[in-house]
Amino acid sequence: MKSLNKLALSAMMGGVLLFAAACGSEEAGKTSDAAEVNKQLSGEVKIDGSSTVYPIMEAVAEEYQMVQPDVKVSVGLSGTGGGFKAFIAGETDMSNASRPIKDEEKAQLGEKGIEFTEIKLAFDGLSVLVNKENTWVDHLTIDELKKLWIEDGKARKWSDIREGWPEEEIKFYSPGTDSGTFDYFNEVILDDQPIVQSATLSEDDNILVQGISGEKNGIGYMGYAYYLENKNKLKIVPIDGGNGPVEPTNDTIESGEYAPLSRPLFTYVKNESVKNEEVYDYVKFLIENAADLSEEVGYVRLPQEEYDKDLAVLEGLK
């Protein structure tokens, strides 16, 4: 009987030790996970490209550096085309774009042996804007936009666009030719024909805002977020894509009702750069926060499944 009690006691003590070991192992695992989450990184993440995407990336970078202050995140805004040039030259880890990458840019990256991954960040509505004192433009059709912006060798007055409008010369303001916004406008409005020669072109959206707001006969176009940032200075123009005039809003941009000037925004990341822990961590943070921060700066979030898909792709790259 005593022998049986000893065996029972021994078994019980063994069970206690095993339970304690298991608990210790679980706690160690939790501690290890927490350490991984809170691990402080260092290094640099280099980003350049679209001025339209810039407000999103700037907001993400500011938030990220509160979490990882020793990681230097530099964000340039040389335009979509300029960003891809730097990306191809091996100068950056990420390239922001307000249009999909072109075949010739893909080919140049291929020649350099650079593999990349496309990440969609948000939706934008390319916004057509006039001066606050412009009382006559209530909306524009696609044909009127073409008549306005495509060069035909003649000076352009408002009365040339629609009968009854003022006989005053129009002042044009457009993103520069390195801009993805220009590329998109070229694709859907200009049809690869030359833009009106009198247009003031700039990669800096703030210069366009100053031009349109300072000139009663001014007209221009830019990303929706820049309009929201300056809506007290500018008047937005509803666009008739064939189903009546539609103003860009979060709802009309996301639904595609604001056609054909709704578009997605992207960043492209070098697969090799993701092997650097700080770049991987930044891209992960970007995808996890892109929805909220895109809306915070005036763009429209994607469906959550798009972000989930990108996170899965990122894990595969790691």
PAZAPA-4460 file (N, C-alpha, C; in steps of 0.05 Angstrom, whole numbers, plus 32768, in hexadecimal, padded with zeros to 4 digits):
% residues 318
    n_x    n_y    n_z   ca_x   ca_y   ca_z    c_x    c_y    c_z   seq   type   mol
   8011   7FE8   8000   8000   8000   8000   8011   8019   8000     1      M     A
   8027   8018   8013   8039   802F   8013   8047   8032   7FF9     2      K     A
   804E   801C   7FEC   805C   801C   7FD3   804A   8029   7FBE     3      S     A
   8030   8023   7FBF   801D   802F   7FAC   801A   804D   7FAF     4      L     A
   801A   8055   7FC9   8018   8072   7FCF   8030   8081   7FC5     5      N     A
   8047   8074   7FC8   8060   8081   7FBE   805F   8085   7FA0     6      K     A
   8055   8070   7F92   8053   8072   7F75   8040   8088   7F6D     7      L     A
   8029   8089   7F7C   8015   809E   7F75   8021   80BA   7F79     8      A     A
   8030   80BC   7F90   803B   80D6   7F96   8050   80DE   7F81     9      L     A
   8060   80CA   7F79   8074   80CF   7F65   8068   80D7   7F4A    10      S     A
   8052   80CA   7F43   8045   80D1   7F2A   8039   80ED   7F2B    11      A     A
   802D   80F3   7F43   8021   810E   7F46   8037   8124   7F44    12      M     A
   804E   811F   7F51   8063   8133   7F50   806E   8136   7F34    13      M     A
   8070   811F   7F25   8079   8120   7F09   8066   8131   7EF9    14      G     A
   804B   812E   7EFE   8038   813E   7EEF   803A   815B   7EF5    15      G     A
   803F   8162   7F0E   8042   817E   7F16   805A   818A   7F07    16      V     A
   8070   817B   7F07   8089   8184   7EFA   8084   8188   7EDC    17      L     A
   8076   8175   7ED0   8070   8177   7EB3   805F   8190   7EAD    18      L     A
   804B   8194   7EBF   8039   81AB   7EBB   8048   81C5   7EBE    19      F     A
   805A   81C6   7ED2   806A   81DE   7ED7   807D   81E3   7EBF    20      A     A
   8088   81CD   7EB4   809A   81D0   7E9D   808B   81DA   7E85    21      A     A
   8072   81CF   7E82   8062   81D7   7E6B   805A   81F5   7E6E    22      A     A
   8053   81FD   7E86   804B   8219   7E8B   8063   822B   7E85    23      C     A
   807B   8221   7E8F   8093   8231   7E8B   8099   8234   7E6E    24      G     A
   8095   821E   7E5F   809A   821F   7E42   8087   8232   7E34    25      S     A
   806D   8231   7E3C   8059   8243   7E30   8060   8260   7E36    26      E     A
   8067   8266   7E50   806E   8281   7E57   8087   828B   7E48    27      E     A
   809A   8278   7E45   80B3   827F   7E36   80AC   8286   7E19    28      A     A
   8098   8276   7E0E   8090   827B   7DF2   8083   8297   7DF0    29      G     A
   8072   829D   7E04   8064   82B7   7E04   8079   82CE   7E06    30      K     A
   808D   82CA   7E18   80A1   82DE   7E1B   80B1   82E2   7E02    31      T     A
   80B7   82CB   7DF5   80C6   82CC   7DDB   80B6   82DB   7DC6    32      S     A
   809B   82D5   7DC4   808A   82E3   7DB1   8089   8301   7DB7    33      D     A
   8087   8308   7DD0   8085   8324   7DD8   809F   8332   7DD1    34      A     A
   80B5   8324   7DD6   80CF   8330   7DCF   80D2   8335   7DB1    35      A     A
   80C7   8322   7DA2   80C8   8324   7D84   80B7   833C   7D7B    36      E     A
   809F   8340   7D88   808E   8356   7D81   809B   8370   7D88    37      V     A
   80A8   8371   7DA0   80B4   838A   7DAA   80D1   838F   7DA2    38      N     A
   80DC   837D   7D91   80F8   837F   7D8A   80FD   839A   7D7C    39      K     A
   8111   83A8   7D85   8119   83C1   7D79   812C   83BC   7D62    40      Q     A
   8126   83C8   7D4B   8136   83C4   7D33   8145   83DD   7D2C    41      L     A
   8158   83DB   7D1A   8167   83F2   7D10   816A   83EE   7CF2    42      S     A
   8175   8402   7CE5   8179   8400   7CC8   816A   8416   7CB9    43      G     A
   8166   8412   7C9F   815A   8427   7C8F   8147   841A   7C7A    44      E     A
   8131   8428   7C75   811E   8420   7C60   811C   8438   7C4D    45      V     A
   8123   8434   7C34   8124   844A   7C20   810C   8447   7C0D    46      K     A
   80FC   845C   7C0B   80E4   845C   7BFB   80E3   8476   7BEA    47      I     A
   80D9   8473   7BD1   80D6   848B   7BC0   80BE   8486   7BAE    48      D     A
   80B6   849A   7B9F   80A1   8496   7B8B   808B   84AA   7B8C    49      G     A
   8073   84A0   7B88   805B   84B1   7B83   8055   84C6   7B99    50      S     A
   8050   84DE   7B90   8047   84F3   7BA3   802B   84EE   7BAD    51      S     A
   801B   84DF   7B9D   8000   84D8   7BA6   8000   84C4   7BBD    52      T     A
   8013   84B1   7BBB   8015   849C   7BD0   8023   84A8   7BE9    53      V     A
   8033   84BD   7BE5   8044   84C8   7BFA   8035   84CD   7C14    54      Y     A
   801C   84D9   7C15   800F   84DD   7C2F   800A   84C3   7C3E    55      P     A
   8004   84AE   7C30   8000   8494   7C3E   801A   848B   7C4A    56      I     A
   802F   848A   7C39   8049   8480   7C43   8055   8491   7C58    57      M     A
   8051   84AB   7C56   805B   84BD   7C6B   804D   84B8   7C86    58      E     A
   8033   84B3   7C85   8024   84AD   7C9D   802D   8493   7CAA    59      A     A
   8031   847F   7C99   803A   8465   7CA2   8056   8467   7CAE    60      V     A
   8068   8475   7CA1   8083   8479   7CAB   8084   8486   7CC6    61      A     A
   8073   849B   7CC9   8072   84A9   7CE3   8069   8496   7CF9    62      E     A
   8054   8487   7CF4   804A   8474   7D08   805E   845E   7D0E    63      E     A
   806C   8454   7CF9   807F   843F   7CFC   8097   8448   7D0D    64      Y     A
   809F   8460   7D0A   80B7   846A   7D18   80B1   846F   7D35    65      Q     A
   8098   8470   7D3D   8091   8470   7D59   8095   8455   7D66    66      M     A
   8092   843F   7D55   8096   8424   7D5F   80B3   841B   7D5C    67      V     A
   80C0   8424   7D46   80DB   841C   7D41   80EC   8435   7D3B    68      Q     A
   80F3   8444   7D50   8100   845E   7D4C   811C   845C   7D40    69      P     A
   8129   8444   7D42   8144   8441   7D38   8145   8439   7D1B    70      D     A
   812D   8435   7D0E   812C   842F   7CF2   8127   844A   7CE3    71      V     A
   8139   8451   7CD2   8136   846A   7CC2   8126   8464   7CA9    72      K     A
   810E   8470   7CA7   80FD   846D   7C8F   80FD   8487   7C7F    73      V     A
   8109   8486   7C67   810A   849E   7C56   80F5   849A   7C40    74      S     A
   80E4   84AF   7C3C   80CF   84AE   7C28   80D2   84C5   7C15    75      V     A
   80D9   84C0   7BFC   80DB   84D5   7BE8   80C2   84D7   7BD7    76      G     A
   80C0   84EC   7BC7   80A8   84EF   7BB6   80B0   84FA   7B9B    77      L     A
   80C0   84EB   7B8D   80CA   84F3   7B72   80B6   84ED   7B5C    78      S     A
   809E   84E3   7B63   808B   84DA   7B4E   808D   84BD   7B49    79      G     A
   8078   84B1   7B3E   8078   8494   7B39   808F   848C   7B27    80      T     A
   8092   849A   7B11   80A8   8493   7AFE   80C3   8497   7B0A    81      G     A
   80C7   84AD   7B19   80E1   84B2   7B26   80E6   849D   7B3B    82      G     A
   80D2   8494   7B4A   80D5   847F   7B5E   80DE   8465   7B51    83      G     A
   80D2   845E   7B3B   80DA   8445   7B2D   80F7   8447   7B23    84      F     A
   80FF   845E   7B1A   811B   8461   7B11   812E   845B   7B28    85      K     A
   8128   8466   7B40   8139   8461   7B57   8138   8443   7B60    86      A     A
   8120   8437   7B5D   811C   841B   7B64   812D   8409   7B52    87      F     A
   812D   840F   7B38   813C   8400   7B24   815A   8404   7B28    88      I     A
   8162   841C   7B31   817E   8422   7B36   8188   8415   7B50    89      A     A
   8177   8409   7B5F   817F   83FC   7B78   8182   840F   7B8F    90      G     A
   8176   8427   7B8D   8179   843B   7BA2   8164   843A   7BB8    91      E     A
   814F   842B   7BB3   8139   842A   7BC7   8130   840D   7BCC    92      T     A
   8122   840A   7BE3   8116   83F0   7BEA   80F9   83EE   7BE0    93      D     A
   80EC   8406   7BDE   80D0   8406   7BD7   80CA   841D   7BC4    94      M     A
   80B7   841A   7BB2   80B0   842E   7B9E   8092   8433   7B9E    95      S     A
   8089   844B   7BA6   806D   8451   7BA7   8063   8459   7B8B    96      N     A
   804A   8451   7B84   8041   8455   7B69   8023   845A   7B69    97      A     A
   801A   846E   7B59   7FFD   8473   7B55   7FF3   8467   7B3B    98      S     A
   8002   8454   7B31   7FFA   8444   7B19   8009   842A   7B1B    99      R     A
   7FFF   8415   7B0D   800E   83FC   7B0D   8029   83FF   7AFF   100      P     A
   803C   83EF   7B06   8057   83F0   7AF9   8054   83EA   7ADB   101      I     A
   8063   83F8   7ACB   8062   83F4   7AAD   8073   83DC   7AA5   102      K     A
   806D   83D1   7A8E   807C   83BA   7A83   8099   83C1   7A80   103      D     A
   80A0   83D9   7A76   80BC   83E0   7A72   80CB   83E2   7A8D   104      E     A
   80BD   83EB   7AA2   80C9   83EC   7ABD   80CE   83D0   7AC7   105      E     A
   80BB   83BF   7AC3   80BF   83A3   7ACB   80D7   8397   7ABD   106      K     A
   80D9   839D   7AA3   80EF   8392   7A93   810A   839C   7A9D   107      A     A
   810C   83B5   7AA4   8125   83C1   7AAF   812C   83B5   7ACA   108      Q     A
   8118   83B0   7ADA   811D   83A2   7AF4   8127   8386   7AEF   109      L     A
   811B   8378   7ADB   8123   835D   7AD4   8140   835C   7ACB   110      G     A
   8148   8370   7ABB   8164   8371   7AB2   8178   8374   7AC9   111      E     A
   816F   8382   7ADE   8180   8386   7AF5   817E   836E   7B09   112      K     A
   816D   835B   7B03   8169   8344   7B15   815A   834B   7B2E   113      G     A
   814A   8361   7B2D   813B   836A   7B45   811F   835F   7B44   114      I     A
   8118   834E   7B58   80FD   8343   7B5A   80ED   8355   7B6E   115      E     A
   80D4   8359   7B69   80C4   836B   7B79   80A8   8360   7B7E   116      F     A
   809A   836D   7B91   807E   8365   7B97   806D   837E   7B98   117      T     A
   8056   837D   7B8B   8043   8393   7B8B   8030   8392   7BA3   118      E     A
   802D   83A8   7BB1   801B   83A9   7BC8   8007   83C0   7BC2   119      I     A
   7FEE   83BA   7BC2   7FD9   83CE   7BBE   7FD2   83DA   7BD9   120      K     A
   7FD1   83F5   7BDA   7FCD   8403   7BF4   7FB2   840E   7BF9   121      L     A
   7FA5   841A   7BE4   7F8C   8429   7BE8   7F81   8430   7BCC   122      A     A
   7F69   843C   7BCC   7F5D   8447   7BB4   7F5F   8466   7BB5   123      F     A
   7F62   8471   7B9D   7F62   848F   7B9A   7F4F   8496   7B84   124      D     A
   7F44   84AF   7B87   7F34   84BA   7B71   7F42   84D2   7B66   125      G     A
   7F4D   84D0   7B4E   7F5A   84E7   7B42   7F46   84FE   7B3F   126      L     A
   7F4C   8515   7B4C   7F39   852A   7B4F   7F3F   8542   7B3D   127      S     A
   7F2A   854B   7B2E   7F2C   8563   7B1D   7F23   857B   7B2D   128      V     A
   7F34   8590   7B2D   7F2F   85A6   7B3F   7F30   85C1   7B30   129      L     A
   7F20   85D4   7B39   7F20   85EF   7B2E   7F22   8603   7B45   130      V     A
   7F25   861C   7B3F   7F27   8631   7B52   7F0C   8634   7B61   131      N     A
   7F0D   863D   7B7A   7EF5   8641   7B8A   7EE2   8655   7B7E   132      K     A
   7EED   8668   7B6F   7EDD   867D   7B63   7ED0   8675   7B48   133      E     A
   7ED6   865D   7B3F   7ECA   8652   7B27   7EAE   864A   7B2D   134      N     A
   7E9A   8659   7B22   7E7E   8654   7B28   7E70   8646   7B11   135      T     A
   7E7E   8643   7AFA   7E71   8638   7AE2   7E75   861A   7ADE   136      W     A
   7E8B   860F   7AE7   7E90   85F2   7AE3   7E81   85E3   7AF8   137      V     A
   7E6B   85D6   7AF0   7E5C   85C6   7B04   7E63   85A8   7B02   138      D     A
   7E6C   85A0   7AEA   7E76   8585   7AE6   7E84   8585   7ACB   139      H     A
   7E93   856F   7AC5   7EA0   856B   7AAB   7E9C   854F   7AA2   140      L     A
   7E98   854C   7A88   7E96   8531   7A7C   7EB3   8528   7A74   141      T     A
   7EB6   850F   7A6D   7ED0   8505   7A64   7ED8   8513   7A4A   142      I     A
   7EC5   8517   7A38   7ECB   8525   7A1F   7ED4   8542   7A24   143      D     A
   7EC7   854F   7A38   7ED0   856A   7A3E   7EEC   856B   7A4B   144      E     A
   7EF2   8556   7A5A   7F0D   8555   7A65   7F21   8552   7A4F   145      L     A
   7F1B   8541   7A3B   7F2D   853E   7A24   7F30   8558   7A15   146      K     A
   7F19   8566   7A11   7F1A   8580   7A02   7F2B   8594   7A12   147      K     A
   7F2A   8593   7A2C   7F39   85A5   7A3D   7F57   859F   7A3B   148      L     A
   7F5F   8586   7A3E   7F7A   857F   7A44   7F8C   8576   7A2D   149      W     A
   7F80   856E   7A17   7F90   8564   7A00   7F98   857B   79EE   150      I     A
   7FB2   857E   79E9   7FBC   8594   79D8   7FB2   8593   79BC   151      E     A
   7FA8   85AA   79B2   7F9E   85AB   7996   7FA9   85C3   7988   152      D     A
   7FBD   85D0   7994   7FCA   85E7   7987   7FBB   8602   798B   153      G     A
   7FA5   8602   799B   7F96   861A   799F   7F96   8622   79BC   154      K     A
   7F94   863C   79C1   7F90   8645   79DD   7F74   863C   79E6   155      A     A
   7F71   8635   79FF   7F58   862A   7A09   7F49   863D   7A1B   156      R     A
   7F30   8643   7A14   7F1F   8653   7A25   7F08   8642   7A30   157      K     A
   7EFC   864A   7A46   7EE6   863B   7A52   7ECF   8639   7A3D   158      W     A
   7ECB   864E   7A2E   7EB5   864E   7A1A   7EB9   863A   7A04   159      S     A
   7ED3   8631   7A01   7ED8   861C   79ED   7ECE   8600   79F7   160      D     A
   7ECB   85FE   7A11   7EC4   85E4   7A1C   7EA6   85E0   7A1E   161      I     A
   7E98   85F6   7A27   7E7B   85F4   7A29   7E6F   860F   7A24   162      R     A
   7E5B   8610   7A13   7E4D   8629   7A0C   7E43   8637   7A26   163      E     A
   7E47   8651   7A27   7E3D   8660   7A3E   7E52   8664   7A54   164      G     A
   7E68   8655   7A52   7E7E   8659   7A65   7E8F   8672   7A5D   165      W     A
   7E9E   867E   7A6F   7EAC   8697   7A6A   7EC0   8694   7A53   166      P     A
   7EC3   86AA   7A45   7ED8   86AB   7A30   7EF2   86B4   7A3C   167      E     A
   7EFC   86A4   7A4E   7F15   86A9   7A5C   7F28   8692   7A59   168      E     A
   7F42   8697   7A57   7F55   8682   7A52   7F59   8671   7A6B   169      E     A
   7F5A   8657   7A67   7F5D   8644   7A7D   7F7A   8641   7A84   170      I     A
   7F80   863F   7A9E   7F9B   863A   7AA8   7F9C   861D   7AB2   171      K     A
   7FAF   860D   7AA7   7FB0   85F0   7AAD   7FC7   85E9   7AC0   172      F     A
   7FC1   85D7   7AD3   7FD5   85CE   7AE6   7FD4   85AF   7AE8   173      Y     A
   7FEB   85A3   7AE3   7FEB   8585   7AE1   8003   857A   7AEF   174      S     A
   8000   8562   7AFB   8018   8554   7B05   802C   8550   7AEE   175      P     A
   8046   854E   7AF5   805B   854A   7AE2   805A   852F   7AD5   176      G     A
   8069   852C   7ABF   8068   8513   7AAF   8075   84FB   7ABD   177      T     A
   8084   8500   7AD4   808E   84E9   7AE3   807A   84DF   7AF8   178      D     A
   8063   84EC   7AF9   804E   84E6   7B0C   803C   84CF   7B02   179      S     A
   8035   84BD   7B15   8022   84A8   7B0E   8006   84B4   7B09   180      G     A
   8001   84CB   7B16   7FE7   84D8   7B12   7FE5   84E2   7AF5   181      T     A
   7FFC   84ED   7AEB   7FFC   84F6   7ACF   7FF9   84DD   7ABD   182      F     A
   8006   84C7   7AC3   8004   84AF   7AB2   7FE7   84A5   7AB1   183      D     A
   7FDA   84A6   7AC8   7FBE   849C   7AC9   7FAC   84AF   7AB9   184      Y     A
   7FAF   84C9   7ABD   7FA0   84DD   7AAE   7FA5   84DA   7A90   185      F     A
   7FBE   84D5   7A89   7FC5   84D1   7A6D   7FB7   84B9   7A61   186      N     A
   7FB5   84A4   7A71   7FA9   848B   7A68   7F8B   848E   7A64   187      E     A
   7F7D   849B   7A77   7F5F   849B   7A76   7F54   84B4   7A69   188      V     A
   7F64   84CA   7A67   7F59   84E3   7A5B   7F69   84EB   7A42   189      I     A
   7F83   84EC   7A44   7F93   84F6   7A2D   7F96   84E1   7A17   190      L     A
   7F93   84C8   7A1D   7F96   84B2   7A09   7FB1   84B4   79FB   191      D     A
   7FC6   84BA   7A0B   7FE2   84BC   7A01   7FE6   84D4   79ED   192      D     A
   7FD3   84E6   79EC   7FD7   84FE   79DC   7FE4   8514   79EE   193      Q     A
   7FF1   8528   79E1   7FFF   853C   79F1   7FED   854C   7A03   194      P     A
   7FF6   8552   7A1B   7FE7   8563   7A2D   7FE9   8580   7A23   195      I     A
   7FD5   8590   7A2A   7FD5   85AC   7A21   7FEF   85BA   7A29   196      V     A
   7FFB   85C7   7A15   8016   85D2   7A19   8018   85E7   7A2E   197      Q     A
   8003   85F6   7A33   8004   860C   7A46   8003   8603   7A63   198      S     A
   8000   85E9   7A68   7FFD   85DF   7A83   8016   85E2   7A93   199      A     A
   8013   85EA   7AAC   8029   85EA   7AC0   802B   85CE   7ACB   200      T     A
   8042   85C1   7AC8   8046   85A6   7AD2   8058   85A6   7AEA   201      L     A
   8051   8596   7AFF   8062   8595   7B17   805D   857A   7B24   202      S     A
   8073   856F   7B2F   8071   8556   7B3F   8067   855C   7B5B   203      E     A
   8067   8576   7B63   805E   857E   7B7D   8041   8587   7B7D   204      D     A
   8030   8577   7B8A   8013   857D   7B8A   800D   8598   7B98   205      D     A
   801E   85A0   7BAA   801A   85BA   7BB7   801C   85D1   7BA4   206      N     A
   802D   85CF   7B90   8030   85E4   7B7C   8016   85E5   7B6B   207      I     A
   800B   85CD   7B65   7FF2   85CD   7B56   7FDB   85D9   7B66   208      L     A
   7FDA   85D4   7B7F   7FC6   85E0   7B91   7FC8   85FE   7B90   209      V     A
   7FE1   8608   7B93   7FE6   8625   7B93   7FDD   8631   7B78   210      Q     A
   7FE3   8624   7B62   7FDC   862E   7B48   7FBE   8630   7B44   211      G     A
   7FB0   861A   7B4A   7F93   861A   7B46   7F85   862E   7B58   212      I     A
   7F8E   862E   7B72   7F80   863F   7B85   7F87   865D   7B80   213      S     A
   7F9D   8663   7B73   7FA5   867E   7B6E   7F9C   868A   7B53   214      G     A
   7F8F   8679   7B43   7F87   8681   7B28   7F6A   867B   7B23   215      E     A
   7F59   8690   7B1F   7F3C   868C   7B1C   7F35   8679   7B06   216      K     A
   7F45   8679   7AF0   7F40   8668   7AD9   7F50   864E   7ADA   217      N     A
   7F5B   8647   7AF1   7F6B   862F   7AF4   7F5B   8616   7AF5   218      G     A
   7F68   8600   7AEA   7F5D   85E5   7AEC   7F74   85D2   7AEE   219      I     A
   7F71   85BD   7AFE   7F86   85A9   7B00   7F7B   858E   7B0B   220      G     A
   7F8C   857C   7B10   7F83   8562   7B1B   7F99   8557   7B2D   221      Y     A
   7F91   8547   7B40   7FA4   853B   7B53   7F95   8525   7B63   222      M     A
   7FA4   8518   7B75   7F98   8503   7B86   7F83   850E   7B99   223      G     A
   7F70   84FE   7BA0   7F5A   8505   7BB2   7F63   8510   7BCD   224      Y     A
   7F78   8504   7BD8   7F82   850D   7BF3   7F8B   8529   7BF2   225      A     A
   7F98   8532   7BDC   7FA2   854D   7BDB   7F8A   8561   7BD8   226      Y     A
   7F75   8558   7BCB   7F5D   8569   7BCB   7F52   856C   7BE7   227      Y     A
   7F4F   8556   7BF6   7F44   8558   7C11   7F54   856A   7C23   228      L     A
   7F6F   8568   7C1F   7F81   8579   7C2F   7F7E   8596   7C28   229      E     A
   7F74   859C   7C10   7F73   85B8   7C07   7F57   85C0   7BFE   230      N     A
   7F42   85B3   7C08   7F27   85B7   7BFE   7F1C   85D3   7C04   231      K     A
   7F28   85E0   7C18   7F20   85FC   7C1D   7F2A   860F   7C08   232      N     A
   7F3E   8606   7BF7   7F4A   8617   7BE3   7F40   8610   7BC7   233      K     A
   7F34   85F9   7BC3   7F2F   85EF   7BA8   7F12   85E5   7BA6   234      L     A
   7F08   85E5   7B8D   7EED   85DA   7B88   7EF0   85C1   7B77   235      K     A
   7EE3   85AB   7B81   7EE5   8592   7B73   7ECF   8590   7B5D   236      I     A
   7ED5   8583   7B47   7EC3   8582   7B30   7EB8   8565   7B2D   237      V     A
   7E9E   8561   7B2F   7E92   8547   7B29   7E98   853F   7B0C   238      P     A
   7E9D   8525   7B07   7EA3   851C   7AED   7E8D   8509   7AE3   239      I     A
   7E85   850E   7ACA   7E71   84FD   7ABD   7E7F   84E8   7AAC   240      D     A
   7E81   84D0   7AB5   7E8E   84BA   7AA6   7E7B   84AC   7A94   241      G     A
   7E62   84B6   7A91   7E4E   84AA   7A80   7E34   84A3   7A8E   242      G     A
   7E34   84A5   7AA9   7E1C   84A0   7AB8   7E14   84B7   7ACA   243      N     A
   7E1B   84CF   7AC1   7E14   84E7   7AD1   7E2C   84EF   7AE2   244      G     A
   7E2C   8509   7AEB   7E42   8513   7AFB   7E45   8505   7B16   245      P     A
   7E5E   84FE   7B1D   7E64   84F1   7B36   7E7C   84FF   7B43   246      V     A
   7E79   8507   7B5C   7E8F   8513   7B6B   7E9F   84FD   7B79   247      E     A
   7EBA   8500   7B7A   7EC9   84EC   7B88   7EC4   84EE   7BA6   248      P     A
   7EBD   84D7   7BB2   7EBA   84D5   7BD0   7EC5   84B9   7BD6   249      T     A
   7EC8   84B3   7BF0   7ED1   8498   7BF8   7EBF   8483   7BEB   250      N     A
   7EA5   8487   7BEC   7E92   8473   7BE2   7E94   8470   7BC4   251      D     A
   7E94   8486   7BB5   7E94   8484   7B97   7EAF   847A   7B8D   252      T     A
   7EC4   8480   7B9B   7EDF   8476   7B93   7EE0   8458   7B97   253      I     A
   7ED8   844F   7BAF   7EDA   8432   7BB5   7EC8   8422   7BA3   254      E     A
   7EB0   842C   7B9D   7E9D   841D   7B8D   7EA4   841D   7B70   255      S     A
   7EB5   842F   7B67   7EBB   8432   7B4B   7EA7   8444   7B3C   256      G     A
   7E94   844F   7B4B   7E80   8461   7B3E   7E8D   847A   7B33   257      E     A
   7EA3   8482   7B41   7EB2   8499   7B37   7EC5   848F   7B21   258      Y     A
   7EBA   848B   7B0A   7EC8   847F   7AF3   7ECC   8495   7ADD   259      A     A
   7EE2   8494   7ACF   7EF8   8481   7AD0   7F10   848A   7AE0   260      P     A
   7F0B   849C   7AF4   7F22   84A8   7B01   7F27   849C   7B1D   261      L     A
   7F1B   8485   7B24   7F23   8477   7B3C   7F3A   8464   7B35   262      S     A
   7F4D   8461   7B48   7F64   8450   7B43   7F70   8446   7B5D   263      R     A
   7F7E   842F   7B5C   7F8D   8426   7B74   7FA8   8433   7B76   264      P     A
   7FB3   8433   7B8E   7FCE   843D   7B94   7FDF   8426   7B9E   265      L     A
   7FF9   8426   7B97   800A   8410   7B9C   8024   8418   7BAA   266      F     A
   8032   8404   7BB5   804F   8405   7BBA   805A   83EB   7BB0   267      T     A
   8073   83EC   7BA8   8082   83D5   7B9E   809A   83D1   7BB0   268      Y     A
   809E   83B9   7BB9   80B5   83B3   7BCB   80C7   839E   7BBE   269      V     A
   80E1   83A3   7BC1   80F5   8390   7BB7   80F5   8377   7BC9   270      K     A
   80F3   8360   7BBC   80F2   8347   7BCC   810C   8343   7BDC   271      N     A
   8123   834B   7BD1   813C   8348   7BDF   813D   835A   7BF8   272      E     A
   8131   8371   7BF6   8130   8384   7C0D   8121   8378   7C25   273      S     A
   810C   8368   7C1F   80FC   835D   7C34   810C   834A   7C46   274      V     A
   8122   8340   7C3C   8134   832F   7C4D   8141   833F   7C63   275      K     A
   8142   835A   7C60   814B   836B   7C76   8134   836E   7C8A   276      N     A
   813A   8368   7CA3   8125   8367   7CB8   8115   8381   7CBA   277      E     A
   8124   8397   7CB8   8116   83B1   7CBB   8103   83B7   7CA4   278      E     A
   810A   83AE   7C8C   80F9   83B3   7C75   80E0   83A1   7C77   279      V     A
   80E5   8388   7C7D   80CE   8375   7C81   80BB   8380   7C96   280      Y     A
   80C6   8389   7CAD   80B5   8393   7CC3   80A6   83AC   7CBA   281      D     A
   80B2   83BE   7CAB   80A5   83D6   7CA2   808E   83CF   7C8E   282      Y     A
   8094   83BD   7C7B   807F   83B6   7C67   8067   83A9   7C76   283      V     A
   806D   8398   7C89   8057   838B   7C99   8047   83A0   7CA7   284      K     A
   8054   83B3   7CB3   8046   83C9   7CC1   8036   83DA   7CAE   285      F     A
   8041   83DF   7C96   8033   83EE   7C81   8019   83E0   7C79   286      L     A
   801A   83C6   7C73   8002   83B7   7C6B   7FED   83B6   7C81   287      I     A
   7FF6   83B2   7C9A   7FE4   83B1   7CB0   7FD6   83CB   7CB6   288      E     A
   7FE2   83E2   7CAF   7FD8   83FC   7CB6   7FCF   840D   7C9E   289      N     A
   7FD2   8402   7C85   7FCC   8411   7C6D   7FAF   841A   7C6C   290      A     A
   7F9D   8408   7C74   7F80   840F   7C72   7F79   8427   7C82   291      A     A
   7F80   8427   7C9C   7F79   843E   7CAD   7F88   8457   7CA6   292      D     A
   7FA2   8455   7CA0   7FB1   846D   7C9A   7FAB   8478   7C7F   293      L     A
   7FA3   8468   7C6C   7F9B   8472   7C52   7F82   8483   7C54   294      S     A
   7F6F   847A   7C64   7F57   8489   7C68   7F5C   84A3   7C78   295      E     A
   7F6F   84A1   7C8B   7F76   84B8   7C9B   7F81   84CF   7C8A   296      E     A
   7F8F   84C8   7C75   7F9B   84DD   7C64   7F89   84E3   7C4B   297      V     A
   7F72   84D6   7C49   7F5F   84DE   7C34   7F5B   84CB   7C1E   298      G     A
   7F65   84B2   7C1F   7F61   849E   7C0A   7F4C   848A   7C14   299      Y     A
   7F48   8475   7C04   7F33   8462   7C0A   7F3F   8446   7C0E   300      V     A
   7F39   843A   7C25   7F44   8420   7C2B   7F3B   840A   7C18   301      R     A
   7F4C   83F6   7C15   7F45   83DE   7C05   7F35   83CB   7C16   302      L     A
   7F27   83B7   7C0A   7F1B   83A2   7C1A   7F31   8394   7C2B   303      P     A
   7F2A   838B   7C43   7F3E   837F   7C55   7F4C   8367   7C49   304      Q     A
   7F3D   8358   7C39   7F4A   8340   7C2D   7F62   8347   7C1C   305      E     A
   7F62   835F   7C10   7F79   8368   7C00   7F92   836A   7C12   306      E     A
   7F8F   8376   7C29   7FA5   8379   7C3C   7FAE   835E   7C47   307      Y     A
   7F9B   834C   7C4D   7FA1   8331   7C57   7FB2   8322   7C42   308      D     A
   7FAA   8325   7C29   7FB8   8317   7C13   7FD5   8321   7C12   309      K     A
   7FD9   833C   7C14   7FF4   8347   7C13   8005   833E   7C2A   310      D     A
   7FF9   833B   7C42   8008   8332   7C59   8012   8315   7C54   311      L     A
   8000   8304   7C48   8008   82E9   7C42   801F   82E8   7C2E   312      A     A
   801E   82FA   7C1A   8033   82FB   7C06   804D   8303   7C13   313      V     A
   804C   8317   7C25   8064   8321   7C33   8070   830B   7C44   314      L     A
   8060   82FB   7C52   806B   82E5   7C61   807A   82D1   7C4F   315      E     A
   806E   82CD   7C37   807B   82BB   7C24   8097   82C5   7C1C   316      G     A
   8099   82E0   7C19   80B3   82EC   7C11   80C7   82E8   7C26   317      L     A
   80BF   82EB   7C3F   80D2   82E9   7C56   80DE   82CD   7C57   318      K     A
***
